[in-house]
Every structure is written in C-alpha cells, then in structure tokens.
Amino acid sequence: MYLANEWEDFAVLDAGGGNKLERWGNVTLLRPDPQAVWPIGANTECDAVYHRSSSGGGSWEYRRTLPAEWRIGYKGLRFIVRPTGFKHTGLFPEQAVNWDWMSGLIKPETAKNREIRVLNLFGYTGGATCACAAAGAKVVHVDAAKGMVEWAKNNIAASGLSEKPVRYLVDDCVKLVKREIRRGNRYEGILMDPPSYGRGPSGEMWKIEDQIFALVKDCAELISDEPLFFLINSYTTGLAPQVLKNILQVALPGGKAEADEVGLPIVNRGLILPCGSSGRWTY
C-alpha cells in the first residue's frame, strides 16, 4: 500500500460506522466514509460533523464557531482548507504519498538538472501542482471547474510559489489533451485524478470506466523522449489497482508500471483507512 504517513498538520484520529474523525490543524471534523464499515470508537467529539441528506448532498453542523477557511502545512507547502457543501475540504491528504514520489523524481539531482514539464489533469485544488512546482517543474494545471482552478492558484500563493512557472487552464481535459497532441507539446510527467462521473465546461459527459483508457492512450502521445512518470489516481471502487496497472502497461509499453491502494493511518486504532488506488509508471 502507498501509505501517506508523514503528515503533522493532519491525521485520521478514528474511523468506523461509515464515518472518519479527522484533525485538520486544530480543527476536528467528522465526515462520511463508505470504506469505514467497522464500528467507530466511543469518542467522536468534534468541531463539525457532516450530515448527508436523503435527497442528495448534505450540510455541516458546527459545534463551535470555525473560520470560513484555514491553512495546514505539509513539508513546506501550505494548503487552504474549507469545508464545502459536498463534505469535501479541498484537499485529499492521502495524495501526499504521491506528491513525495513525484517530487523525488523531479528534483534536479534526480532529473539531471534538465527542464521538467508536468501536465496535471483534473487538477482540483492543486495539491500535486504545488508539490511538483516546489520540486522544480513547469506545470500545466487543468480542471473544468473555474472555482477549483482559483483555489489552486491560492494554494500556490499560500505555499510561496507564485513566481514558479505554473499555467492554469479551465478546460475539458479530454479536449485539451487532443489539442496538445496537435500542437506537438510534450511532458516529462503526466498525472490525472479523474472523477467517476463528471461534466466538462460545455456539458461534456465523463464516465471513467468508458473513457479512461482512451484518455491515457492519448496522453501517451504527449510523453517526451526522456519521461519521468505517469500517475493515475482513482477513487472508483470498481477499478482495482491491477486495472490501473494494466492500463499503463498497455498504453505505455516499455516502461515499468505498478499499482496499489492508497491509505492513511488511523492513529487511535492502529488500522489503515483505504483511500482509492494509484497506478504509477516510470521509464
């Protein structure tokens, strides 16, 4: 398992009963998690709890006054945390294990001081963009949601990386990749965090099981002659790690592919909370 176990400002304190109790800086949140099917511990005291609605979505119940947003850090990076109406906070802490992996490949001593270009598709609020930019890469950050791209810009600024070469695009990732192929652009690193379902800026439909291989195959045409990595993240329960590995092996022959679950330690229980899967390819 790829285990994100080097956080100081974040922790999963407990999990069970379909929920997880987390510490985000000095704030504790109780949120739904469908993987936590065992019983939770007796102490679920928290600052805010998210309640699902039977009609979809849900809302937060605040048990003390909290700021609208606050910041947490990870190895010199700073991220803005903000509880949203869809239970999310703007950050997936389990992805820190992949940030570290990509950063290690990008750093000058590993990349032999050459220019590293990274394409971050479905980039969300830019956790990976921050990590790659801090390591020395030129990053193209793409997401269909304008609000998420603005959040990514703010995370870059919070991390003190505003002067780094990051290009932000509000765009449909599938269409953007096809344009990049026509333009002849190439990247040493590509990562994607596609949703199970989604819509592009013009209403384009996305279903991961139907479209993920075609997208990866197109992205293979964007890989440079001296590539570093390709990363696929998936939170879709029907896509096992081996599926991601198979996709990478078929679409990108000649490199080395591996895949595993991603997880976070549950500090009060000695357990691990599974948080999706990642497929990694290196050349």
C-alpha positions in Angstrom: 0.0 0.0 0.0 1.1 3.6 -0.7 0.8 5.0 2.8 0.6 8.8 3.5 2.1 8.6 7.0 4.3 11.8 7.2 1.7 14.4 8.0 2.0 16.6 11.1 -1.0 19.0 10.5 -3.4 16.3 9.6 -4.5 12.9 11.0 -7.3 10.4 10.8 -8.0 10.0 14.5 -10.6 7.3 14.2 -12.9 5.7 11.6 -15.9 3.4 11.6 -19.6 3.3 11.3 -19.4 4.9 7.9 -17.5 7.9 9.2 -14.0 9.2 9.8 -12.8 11.6 12.5 -10.0 13.8 11.3 -7.8 16.5 12.6 -7.1 19.4 10.2 -4.7 21.6 12.0 -6.5 22.5 15.3 -10.0 21.6 13.9 -11.6 18.2 14.1 -14.2 17.1 11.5 -16.4 14.0 11.4 -17.2 13.1 7.7 -18.8 10.2 5.9 -16.5 7.5 4.5 -18.1 4.4 2.9 -15.0 2.3 3.4 -15.2 2.5 7.2 -17.7 -0.3 7.7 -16.4 -1.5 11.2 -17.6 0.2 14.4 -16.1 3.6 15.4 -14.7 4.2 18.9 -16.7 5.8 21.7 -15.2 9.3 21.4 -16.4 11.1 18.3 -16.2 14.6 19.8 -15.6 17.1 17.0 -15.9 20.7 16.0 -18.1 20.0 13.0 -20.0 17.0 11.6 -21.3 16.5 8.0 -24.8 15.1 7.7 -25.9 13.5 4.4 -29.3 14.4 3.0 -31.7 11.7 1.8 -32.2 13.9 -1.3 -28.5 14.2 -2.1 -25.7 16.3 -0.8 -25.8 17.4 2.8 -24.7 20.0 5.3 -22.3 20.8 8.1 -23.4 21.0 11.7 -20.9 23.3 13.5 -20.4 22.6 17.2 -18.2 25.6 17.7 -17.5 28.7 15.6 -15.0 28.0 12.9 -13.3 30.3 10.4 -14.6 30.0 6.9 -11.2 28.6 5.9 -7.8 27.9 7.4 -4.4 26.6 6.4 -2.5 23.4 7.1 1.1 22.6 6.0 3.0 19.6 4.6 6.7 19.7 4.1 6.9 23.4 3.4 3.7 23.5 1.3 0.6 25.3 2.6 -3.0 24.5 1.7 -6.3 26.3 2.3 -8.9 24.1 3.9 -12.5 25.0 3.5 -15.5 22.7 4.4 -17.8 22.5 1.3 -21.4 21.5 0.8 -20.3 18.2 -0.6 -18.4 17.1 2.5 -15.0 17.8 0.9 -12.4 20.2 2.4 -10.4 21.0 -0.8 -7.6 18.5 -0.1 -7.1 14.8 -0.3 -4.3 14.2 2.3 -3.7 10.6 1.2 -2.2 12.0 -2.0 0.8 13.3 -0.1 2.4 9.9 -0.7 2.2 10.6 -4.4 3.4 14.2 -4.0 6.6 12.8 -2.4 7.0 10.2 -5.1 6.7 12.8 -8.0 8.9 15.3 -6.2 11.6 12.8 -5.8 11.7 12.2 -9.5 11.6 15.9 -10.4 14.2 17.2 -8.1 17.3 18.4 -10.0 19.7 15.8 -8.8 17.4 13.0 -10.0 16.3 14.7 -13.2 19.9 15.7 -14.0 19.1 19.4 -13.9 17.0 19.4 -17.1 13.7 21.2 -17.6 10.8 19.1 -16.4 7.3 19.8 -17.7 4.3 18.3 -15.9 0.7 18.1 -17.0 -1.8 17.8 -14.2 -5.2 16.8 -15.5 -8.4 17.0 -13.3 -6.0 19.1 -11.1 -8.7 20.1 -8.5 -7.2 22.5 -5.9 -3.6 21.9 -6.9 -2.0 19.8 -4.2 0.0 17.9 -6.8 0.7 21.2 -8.7 2.2 22.7 -5.6 4.4 19.7 -4.9 5.6 19.5 -8.5 6.2 23.2 -8.8 8.1 23.3 -5.5 10.3 20.4 -6.7 11.3 22.5 -9.8 8.8 21.5 -12.6 7.0 23.7 -15.0 3.3 22.7 -14.5 0.2 23.0 -16.6 -2.8 22.7 -14.3 -6.1 21.8 -15.9 -9.6 21.5 -14.4 -13.1 22.0 -15.8 -14.2 23.9 -12.7 -13.2 27.6 -12.5 -13.6 27.7 -8.8 -11.2 24.8 -8.3 -8.6 26.4 -10.5 -8.8 29.6 -8.5 -8.4 27.6 -5.3 -5.3 26.0 -6.8 -3.9 29.5 -7.5 -4.5 30.4 -3.9 -2.7 27.3 -2.7 0.3 28.1 -4.9 0.3 31.6 -3.4 -0.1 30.2 0.2 2.9 28.0 -0.4 5.0 30.9 -1.6 5.3 29.5 -5.1 3.6 32.4 -7.1 6.8 33.0 -9.1 7.0 29.4 -10.2 6.1 28.6 -13.9 2.5 27.3 -13.5 -0.1 27.7 -16.2 -3.7 27.4 -15.2 -6.4 26.2 -17.6 -10.2 26.0 -17.1 -10.9 23.3 -19.8 -12.2 19.9 -20.6 -9.2 17.6 -20.0 -10.1 15.2 -22.9 -10.3 18.0 -25.5 -7.2 19.7 -24.0 -5.1 16.6 -24.5 -6.1 16.3 -28.1 -5.2 19.9 -28.7 -1.8 19.4 -27.0 -1.1 16.5 -29.4 -1.9 18.7 -32.4 0.4 21.4 -31.0 3.2 19.0 -30.6 3.7 19.7 -26.9 5.4 17.1 -24.7 5.7 16.5 -21.0 8.2 14.6 -18.8 5.4 13.9 -16.2 1.7 13.4 -16.5 -0.8 12.9 -13.7 -4.5 12.6 -13.7 -7.2 12.3 -10.9 -10.3 11.7 -13.0 -13.8 11.6 -11.3 -16.0 8.6 -11.6 -18.6 10.8 -13.3 -18.4 14.4 -14.4 -19.2 17.2 -16.9 -16.8 19.5 -18.8 -17.3 23.3 -19.1 -19.7 22.8 -22.0 -21.6 19.9 -20.6 -19.3 17.1 -21.9 -20.1 13.8 -20.2 -17.3 11.8 -18.5 -17.6 8.2 -17.2 -14.3 6.8 -16.1 -14.8 3.1 -17.0 -15.8 4.1 -20.6 -13.1 6.7 -21.2 -10.1 6.3 -19.0 -8.1 4.0 -21.4 -8.7 6.3 -24.4 -7.5 9.3 -22.4 -4.4 7.5 -21.2 -3.6 6.3 -24.7 -3.9 9.9 -26.0 -1.7 11.1 -23.1 0.9 8.6 -24.1 1.5 10.7 -27.3 2.4 13.7 -25.0 5.2 11.8 -23.2 8.6 13.2 -24.1 11.6 11.2 -25.2 13.0 11.4 -21.7 10.0 10.8 -19.5 9.9 10.6 -15.7 6.4 9.4 -14.7 2.8 8.9 -15.4 0.3 8.7 -12.5 -3.3 7.7 -12.4 -5.4 8.2 -9.3 -8.8 6.6 -8.9 -11.5 6.7 -6.2 -13.8 4.5 -8.3 -14.4 1.3 -6.3 -14.9 -0.8 -9.5 -11.4 0.0 -10.7 -8.9 -2.2 -8.8 -5.2 -1.3 -8.7 -4.5 -4.1 -11.2 -6.8 -2.4 -13.7 -4.7 0.8 -13.4 -1.5 -1.2 -13.9 -2.9 -2.9 -16.9 -4.0 0.4 -18.5 -0.5 1.8 -18.0 1.2 -1.3 -19.4 -0.9 -1.4 -22.5 -0.9 2.3 -23.2 2.7 2.9 -22.3 4.8 -0.2 -23.3 8.5 -0.1 -22.5 8.3 1.4 -19.0 7.7 -0.1 -15.6 4.1 0.0 -14.2 3.0 -0.7 -10.7 -0.2 0.0 -8.7 -1.6 -0.3 -5.2 -4.1 1.0 -2.8 -3.5 4.4 -1.2 -4.2 4.8 2.5 -4.0 6.8 5.7 -3.1 5.5 9.2 -5.9 5.6 11.8 -3.8 6.8 14.7 -6.1 5.8 17.6 -6.8 2.3 16.3 -3.7 1.0 14.6 -5.6 0.5 11.4 -5.3 1.8 7.9 -8.1 3.6 6.0 -8.1 2.8 2.3 -8.5 5.9 0.1 -8.6 4.7 -3.5 -5.9 3.5 -5.8 -2.9 4.8 -7.7 -1.2 3.5 -10.8 2.4 4.6 -11.3 4.6 4.3 -14.4 8.2 5.2 -14.8 10.6 4.9 -17.7 
